[in-house]
Amino acid sequence: MKKFGMRDFWNWVREADCQYTVFAVNSPIDKVSQAIANIYKRKQILEDVLSAQYTDSPKIMCQSIPVISVRNTPWTIVYLIPARTPQADYALRVSKKLKTRMITFSGEPDSEYMSYTVVNNGEIREYIQFVGFGEHAPVIFHSEIRSMPEFGWGDVNNFDYNQQIFQEFVNAFCQEEELYVPVCYKYLLPRTDLKRSPPVILRVAKCSKGKIEKANLVGDEFFV
């Protein structure tokens, strides 16, 4: 059975305890990389940064955005970790510029915040957001695609159950779209110049090895 969905990535996020936003864009990696460079005002695109063994990449300034294409799918994944800017606005702009579909995923383990958005040609088709999964946790839901899933709101101890329902809801759509989000992340290297930000390499976790067709880094200055 082919591997689709967010499960590997969510497991890594919880272990790494990091805030994240991920864009899944139904468009070729070269077009997505250029759109990200324009919208995020980055100056350079470094292509094919992963070795044949998918272990690491050339050094690059840390103010960079990984953009990768998933093997045997039409999806390109954009990694924004940590996510500190209004990513929803950027997602709409990317989708509208490329005239394509996007799925965005955001979350923060500490606050149990999670959101998921389906965008088509700059228009939101489906949106779900949680801050916690307990009895009085707020939820926002809008969809032109599906009905809202049933959660176990009656018991404040139903956190694990409600989180499972949410993740199954998201992964079901990923399965339909044949979308897999690999565990791909930047790893900080020791600082070589006190006047510059420390460089990074791009790494892929073992669970996602072989899933990446091509990886680019979109940034401002490179140490190659």
BAVEX-680387 format. One record per residue: x, y, z of N, C-alpha, C, CB in turn. Coordinates in steps of 0.1 Angstrom, whole numbers, plus 5000, padded with zeros to 4 digits. Glycine has a CB too. Layout:
<mivexs>
X Y Z X Y Z X Y Z X Y Z
...
</mivexs>
This chain:
<mivexs>
5009 4988 5000 5000 5000 5000 5009 5012 5000 4990 5000 5012
5006 5022 4991 5013 5034 4991 5011 5043 5003 5010 5042 4978
5021 5051 5007 5020 5059 5018 5016 5073 5014 5034 5060 5026
5005 5078 5020 5000 5091 5018 4997 5098 5031 4987 5091 5009
4995 5111 5031 4990 5118 5043 5001 5125 5051 4983 5109 5051
4997 5129 5063 5005 5137 5071 5011 5130 5083 4998 5149 5076
5008 5117 5085 5011 5110 5097 5026 5110 5101 5007 5095 5096
5035 5107 5091 5049 5108 5094 5053 5122 5099 5057 5104 5082
5049 5132 5091 5052 5146 5095 5047 5150 5108 5047 5155 5084
5035 5147 5111 5029 5150 5125 5037 5144 5136 5014 5146 5125
5041 5131 5134 5049 5124 5144 5062 5131 5147 5051 5109 5140
5068 5136 5136 5081 5143 5137 5079 5156 5144 5087 5145 5123
5068 5164 5140 5066 5177 5146 5064 5176 5161 5053 5183 5140
5057 5165 5166 5054 5164 5180 5068 5160 5187 5044 5152 5183
5076 5152 5181 5089 5149 5187 5098 5161 5187 5095 5137 5179
5098 5168 5176 5107 5180 5175 5101 5192 5183 5109 5184 5161
5088 5192 5186 5081 5202 5193 5083 5216 5186 5087 5203 5208
5079 5217 5174 5081 5229 5166 5068 5234 5160 5092 5227 5156
5067 5247 5159 5056 5253 5151 5058 5251 5136 5054 5268 5155
5048 5250 5128 5050 5247 5114 5039 5252 5106 5052 5232 5112
5041 5255 5093 5032 5256 5083 5037 5249 5070 5028 5271 5080
5029 5241 5064 5033 5234 5052 5023 5237 5041 5034 5219 5054
5028 5241 5029 5020 5242 5017 5022 5230 5008 5023 5256 5009
5011 5224 5004 5011 5214 4994 5005 5220 4981 5004 5200 4998
5013 5221 4971 5009 5229 4959 5008 5219 4947 5018 5241 4956
4997 5219 4940 4995 5210 4928 5001 5217 4916 4980 5207 4926
5014 5218 4915 5021 5224 4904 5036 5220 4904 5020 5240 4906
5043 5220 4893 5057 5216 4892 5066 5224 4902 5062 5217 4878
5077 5218 4906 5085 5224 4916 5092 5237 4911 5096 5214 4920
5095 5238 4898 5102 5250 4893 5093 5262 4894 5107 5248 4879
5080 5260 4890 5070 5271 4891 5068 5275 4905 5057 5267 4884
5066 5265 4914 5064 5268 4928 5076 5275 4935 5061 5255 4936
5088 5271 4932 5100 5277 4937 5100 5292 4933 5112 5270 4932
5097 5295 4920 5098 5309 4916 5087 5317 4922 5096 5309 4900
5075 5311 4924 5064 5318 4930 5067 5321 4945 5051 5310 4930
5073 5312 4952 5077 5314 4966 5088 5325 4967 5082 5301 4972
5097 5325 4957 5108 5335 4957 5102 5349 4955 5118 5332 4946
5092 5350 4946 5086 5363 4944 5078 5368 4955 5078 5362 4931
5069 5359 4960 5060 5363 4971 5067 5366 4984 5049 5352 4973
5077 5357 4987 5084 5359 5000 5096 5368 4999 5088 5346 5005
5098 5373 4987 5109 5383 4984 5123 5377 4987 5107 5396 4992
5125 5365 4982 5138 5358 4983 5145 5360 4969 5137 5343 4986
5159 5361 4969 5166 5365 4957 5171 5353 4949 5178 5373 4961
5173 5341 4955 5180 5330 4948 5172 5317 4950 5194 5329 4953
5174 5308 4940 5169 5295 4941 5180 5285 4938 5157 5293 4931
5183 5277 4948 5193 5267 4946 5186 5253 4944 5203 5266 4959
5189 5247 4932 5182 5235 4928 5190 5222 4932 5179 5236 4913
5182 5212 4933 5188 5198 4935 5198 5198 4946 5195 5193 4922
5193 5202 4958 5202 5203 4970 5205 5190 4977 5197 5213 4979
5197 5180 4974 5199 5167 4981 5208 5158 4973 5186 5160 4983
5216 5150 4980 5225 5141 4973 5217 5129 4968 5237 5136 4982
5223 5120 4961 5216 5108 4956 5211 5099 4967 5225 5100 4947
5218 5100 4979 5214 5092 4990 5204 5099 4999 5227 5089 4999
5200 5111 4995 5190 5119 5003 5194 5120 5018 5176 5112 5002
5206 5125 5020 5211 5127 5033 5212 5141 5037 5224 5120 5035
5218 5149 5029 5220 5163 5032 5222 5172 5019 5231 5166 5042
5223 5185 5021 5224 5194 5010 5236 5203 5012 5211 5203 5009
5240 5211 5002 5250 5221 5004 5246 5231 5015 5253 5228 4991
5256 5238 5020 5253 5248 5030 5246 5260 5024 5266 5253 5037
5237 5266 5032 5229 5277 5027 5226 5286 5039 5216 5272 5020
5224 5299 5037 5219 5307 5048 5206 5302 5053 5218 5322 5043
5204 5304 5066 5193 5298 5073 5180 5304 5069 5194 5298 5088
5180 5317 5064 5168 5323 5060 5163 5318 5046 5169 5339 5059
5161 5305 5045 5157 5298 5033 5144 5290 5035 5169 5289 5028
5138 5287 5024 5126 5279 5024 5127 5267 5016 5114 5288 5019
5127 5255 5022 5127 5242 5014 5115 5240 5005 5129 5230 5023
5117 5237 4993 5106 5233 4984 5110 5220 4977 5104 5245 4973
5101 5210 4979 5105 5197 4974 5093 5191 4965 5108 5187 4985
5096 5183 4956 5086 5176 4948 5086 5161 4953 5089 5177 4933
5074 5156 4954 5072 5142 4959 5071 5133 4947 5059 5141 4967
5079 5122 4948 5080 5112 4937 5067 5106 4933 5090 5101 4941
5064 5106 4920 5052 5099 4914 5039 5106 4918 5052 5085 4918
5040 5119 4921 5027 5127 4924 5029 5140 4918 5025 5128 4940
5018 5148 4916 5018 5161 4910 5021 5172 4921 5005 5165 4903
5024 5168 4933 5025 5177 4944 5039 5182 4947 5019 5171 4957
5040 5195 4950 5052 5202 4955 5049 5207 4969 5057 5213 4946
5059 5204 4978 5057 5207 4992 5066 5219 4996 5059 5195 5001
5061 5229 5003 5068 5241 5008 5068 5240 5023 5062 5254 5002
5080 5241 5029 5081 5240 5044 5085 5253 5050 5092 5229 5047
5076 5258 5059 5078 5270 5066 5079 5267 5081 5067 5281 5063
5091 5265 5086 5093 5261 5100 5104 5269 5106 5096 5246 5101
5102 5278 5116 5088 5280 5122 5080 5290 5113 5090 5286 5136
5067 5290 5116 5058 5298 5108 5055 5311 5116 5045 5291 5105
5061 5322 5112 5059 5334 5120 5053 5346 5112 5073 5339 5125
5048 5343 5101 5041 5353 5092 5027 5349 5089 5049 5356 5080
5018 5358 5085 5004 5354 5082 5003 5345 5069 4996 5366 5079
5006 5332 5072 5007 5322 5061 4994 5321 5052 5011 5309 5066
4983 5323 5058 4970 5321 5051 4970 5331 5039 4958 5324 5060
4974 5343 5041 4974 5353 5030 4984 5349 5019 4978 5367 5035
4996 5344 5023 5006 5339 5013 5000 5327 5005 5019 5335 5020
4993 5318 5012 4988 5306 5005 4978 5310 4994 4981 5297 5015
4969 5320 4998 4960 5324 4988 4967 5331 4976 4950 5335 4994
4978 5338 4978 4985 5344 4968 4992 5334 4959 4995 5354 4973
4998 5324 4965 5005 5314 4957 4995 5306 4948 5012 5303 4967
4984 5302 4954 4973 5295 4947 4968 5303 4935 4962 5291 4956
4966 5316 4938 4960 5325 4927 4971 5327 4916 4956 5338 4933
4983 5329 4920 4994 5332 4910 4996 5320 4901 5007 5335 4918
4995 5308 4907 4998 5296 4899 4985 5290 4893 5005 5285 4907
4973 5296 4897 4960 5291 4892 4959 5276 4894 4959 5294 4877
4961 5272 4907 4961 5258 4910 4955 5255 4924 4975 5252 4909
4954 5243 4928 4949 5239 4941 4961 5238 4951 4942 5225 4940
4958 5241 4964 4967 5240 4974 4960 5234 4987 4974 5254 4977
4968 5227 4995 4964 5223 5008 4974 5228 5018 4961 5208 5009
4970 5236 5028 4979 5241 5038 4976 5234 5051 4978 5256 5039
4987 5232 5059 4986 5226 5072 4994 5234 5082 4992 5211 5072
4989 5238 5093 4996 5245 5103 4993 5239 5117 4992 5260 5103
5003 5241 5126 5001 5236 5139 5012 5240 5149 5000 5221 5139
5009 5238 5162 5019 5241 5172 5016 5232 5184 5018 5256 5177
5025 5222 5186 5022 5212 5196 5019 5217 5210 5034 5202 5197
5026 5228 5215 5024 5233 5228 5010 5237 5231 5034 5244 5231
5004 5244 5222 4990 5249 5224 4979 5239 5218 4988 5262 5217
4984 5228 5212 4975 5219 5205 4967 5226 5194 4966 5212 5215
4973 5236 5188 4967 5243 5177 4969 5235 5164 4972 5258 5176
4959 5233 5156 4961 5227 5143 4950 5232 5133 4959 5211 5144
4954 5235 5121 4945 5239 5111 4948 5233 5098 4945 5255 5110
4939 5233 5089 4940 5226 5076 4931 5234 5066 4935 5211 5077
4936 5238 5055 4928 5246 5045 4930 5240 5031 4933 5261 5046
4919 5240 5024 4920 5236 5009 4917 5249 5001 4910 5224 5006
4926 5252 4992 4925 5264 4984 4925 5261 4970 4936 5275 4988
4916 5267 4962 4915 5264 4947 4915 5278 4940 4903 5256 4943
4925 5281 4932 4926 5293 4925 4924 5305 4934 4916 5293 4913
4930 5305 4946 4929 5316 4955 4917 5317 4963 4930 5329 4947
4908 5307 4962 4895 5307 4970 4896 5295 4980 4883 5306 4960
4892 5298 4992 4891 5287 5002 4879 5278 5000 4891 5294 5016
4882 5265 4999 4871 5256 4997 4868 5248 5010 4875 5246 4986
4878 5246 5018 4875 5239 5031 4885 5245 5041 4877 5224 5029
4880 5246 5054 4889 5251 5064 4884 5246 5078 4889 5267 5065
4894 5241 5085 4891 5236 5099 4902 5240 5108 4889 5220 5099
4899 5245 5120 4909 5250 5130 4905 5246 5144 4911 5265 5128
4914 5241 5151 4913 5238 5166 4923 5246 5174 4913 5223 5168
4919 5249 5186 4929 5252 5196 4926 5243 5208 4928 5268 5200
4933 5232 5209 4929 5221 5218 4918 5213 5214 4926 5228 5232
4916 5201 5220 4906 5192 5216 4897 5188 5228 4912 5180 5210
4896 5196 5238 4888 5193 5250 4874 5197 5248 4894 5200 5262
4866 5196 5260 4852 5198 5260 4848 5212 5255 4846 5196 5273
4855 5223 5259 4852 5236 5255 4861 5242 5245 4852 5245 5268
4869 5234 5238 4878 5239 5228 4871 5245 5216 4888 5228 5223
4875 5257 5212 4869 5263 5200 4872 5255 5187 4872 5277 5199
4863 5255 5178 4865 5249 5165 4859 5257 5154 4860 5234 5164
4866 5260 5144 4860 5267 5132 4860 5258 5120 4868 5280 5130
4849 5257 5114 4848 5247 5102 4840 5254 5091 4842 5234 5107
4845 5253 5079 4838 5257 5067 4842 5248 5056 4841 5272 5064
4832 5243 5048 4836 5234 5037 4825 5235 5026 4838 5220 5042
4830 5235 5014 4822 5233 5002 4823 5219 4997 4825 5243 4991
4831 5211 5004 4835 5197 5000 4828 5186 5008 4850 5196 5000
4829 5187 5021 4825 5177 5030 4818 5182 5042 4837 5168 5035
4811 5173 5049 4805 5176 5062 4815 5176 5073 4793 5167 5065
4812 5183 5084 4821 5183 5096 4821 5169 5102 4816 5194 5106
4833 5165 5106 4834 5152 5113 4827 5153 5127 4848 5147 5114
4824 5141 5133 4818 5141 5146 4829 5139 5156 4807 5130 5147
4829 5148 5166 4839 5148 5176 4833 5144 5190 4847 5161 5177
4841 5139 5199 4836 5135 5212 4837 5147 5222 4843 5123 5217
4829 5157 5220 4830 5169 5228 4825 5167 5243 4823 5181 5222
4818 5157 5245 4811 5155 5258 4821 5152 5270 4801 5144 5258
4833 5149 5267 4842 5145 5278 4855 5152 5275 4845 5130 5278
4860 5160 5286 4872 5168 5284 4884 5159 5282 4874 5177 5296
4883 5146 5286 4894 5137 5285 4894 5131 5271 4893 5126 5295
4886 5135 5262 4886 5129 5249 4896 5136 5239 4872 5131 5243
4906 5141 5244 4916 5148 5236 4922 5139 5225 4927 5154 5244
4927 5127 5230 4933 5118 5220 4923 5113 5209 4938 5106 5228
4911 5111 5214 4900 5107 5204 4897 5117 5194 4887 5103 5212
4896 5130 5198 4893 5141 5189 4904 5144 5180 4889 5153 5197
4916 5143 5185 4928 5145 5177 4929 5134 5166 4941 5145 5185
4925 5122 5169 4925 5111 5160 4915 5113 5149 4923 5098 5167
4903 5118 5153 4892 5121 5143 4897 5132 5133 4879 5125 5150
4903 5142 5139 4908 5153 5130 4918 5148 5120 4914 5164 5139
4928 5141 5125 4939 5136 5117 4933 5126 5106 4950 5129 5125
4924 5118 5110 4918 5109 5100 4910 5116 5089 4909 5099 5107
4904 5127 5093 4896 5136 5084 4906 5142 5074 4889 5147 5092
4917 5147 5079 4927 5153 5070 4934 5143 5061 4938 5161 5078
4937 5132 5067 4945 5121 5059 4936 5115 5049 4950 5111 5069
4923 5114 5051 4913 5108 5042 4914 5116 5029 4899 5108 5047
4914 5130 5030 4915 5138 5018 4929 5137 5011 4912 5153 5022
4939 5136 5019 4953 5133 5014 4953 5120 5006 4963 5133 5025
4946 5110 5011 4946 5097 5004 4939 5099 4990 4938 5087 5013
4928 5106 4990 4920 5109 4978 4929 5116 4968 4908 5117 4980
4937 5126 4973 4945 5134 4964 4959 5128 4961 4947 5148 4970
4962 5116 4967 4975 5110 4966 4986 5119 4970 4977 5105 4951
4984 5125 4982 4993 5135 4987 5001 5129 4999 4986 5148 4991
5014 5130 4999 5022 5126 5010 5031 5137 5014 5030 5113 5007
5032 5141 5026 5041 5151 5031 5053 5145 5038 5034 5161 5041
5065 5145 5031 5077 5139 5037 5082 5146 5049 5088 5137 5027
5090 5140 5058 5097 5146 5069 5110 5152 5063 5099 5137 5081
5110 5165 5060 5121 5172 5055 5123 5184 5063 5119 5175 5039
5136 5187 5067 5138 5198 5076 5152 5203 5075 5135 5194 5091
5153 5216 5079 5167 5222 5079 5174 5219 5092 5165 5238 5077
5187 5217 5091 5195 5214 5103 5206 5224 5104 5201 5199 5102
5206 5231 5115 5216 5242 5117 5230 5237 5120 5211 5251 5129
5239 5243 5112 5253 5240 5114 5260 5251 5122 5260 5240 5100
5272 5248 5128 5279 5258 5136 5282 5271 5128 5293 5252 5141
5281 5282 5134 5283 5295 5128 5298 5296 5123 5280 5306 5138
5300 5300 5111 5313 5302 5105 5317 5316 5104 5314 5295 5092
5307 5325 5105 5310 5340 5104 5301 5347 5114 5308 5345 5089
5306 5354 5124 5298 5360 5134 5289 5371 5128 5306 5365 5145
5292 5376 5116 5284 5386 5110 5273 5381 5102 5293 5395 5102
5272 5368 5101 5262 5362 5093 5254 5351 5101 5267 5355 5080
5242 5348 5096 5234 5338 5102 5241 5324 5100 5220 5337 5097
5239 5315 5109 5246 5302 5107 5240 5295 5095 5244 5293 5120
5248 5287 5088 5243 5280 5076 5235 5267 5080 5254 5276 5067
5228 5261 5071 5220 5249 5074 5223 5239 5063 5205 5252 5076
5219 5226 5066 5218 5216 5055 5203 5211 5056 5228 5205 5057
5199 5206 5045 5185 5200 5044 5186 5185 5046 5179 5204 5030
5178 5180 5055 5178 5166 5058 5164 5160 5056 5183 5164 5072
5164 5147 5053 5152 5139 5051 5152 5127 5061 5150 5134 5037
5141 5126 5069 5141 5115 5078 5140 5101 5071 5129 5117 5088
5144 5091 5079 5145 5078 5073 5131 5073 5068 5150 5068 5083
5120 5077 5075 5107 5072 5071 5102 5078 5058 5097 5076 5082
5109 5089 5053 5105 5095 5041 5116 5093 5030 5103 5110 5043
5126 5085 5033 5137 5083 5023 5131 5077 5010 5148 5075 5029
5135 5083 4999 5131 5077 4986 5118 5083 4981 5129 5063 4987
5111 5092 4989 5099 5098 4985 5101 5111 4978 5090 5100 4998
5113 5117 4979 5115 5130 4973 5121 5128 4959 5124 5138 4982
5116 5135 4949 5121 5135 4936 5132 5146 4934 5110 5137 4926
5129 5158 4939 5138 5169 4938 5136 5179 4950 5136 5177 4924
5147 5185 4954 5146 5195 4965 5153 5208 4961 5151 5189 4978
5147 5219 4963 5153 5232 4961 5153 5240 4975 5145 5240 4951
5162 5249 4976 5162 5259 4987 5160 5273 4981 5175 5258 4995
5150 5280 4986 5148 5294 4981 5152 5303 4992 5132 5296 4978
5162 5312 4990 5168 5320 5000 5175 5332 4994 5178 5312 5008
5184 5338 5002 5190 5351 4998 5205 5350 4996 5188 5361 5009
5212 5341 5003 5227 5340 5001 5231 5325 5004 5234 5350 5010
5240 5320 4996 5244 5306 4998 5259 5304 5001 5240 5298 4985
5262 5294 5009 5275 5290 5011 5277 5276 5005 5279 5289 5027
5281 5275 4992 5281 5263 4985 5296 5258 4984 5275 5264 4971
</mivexs>
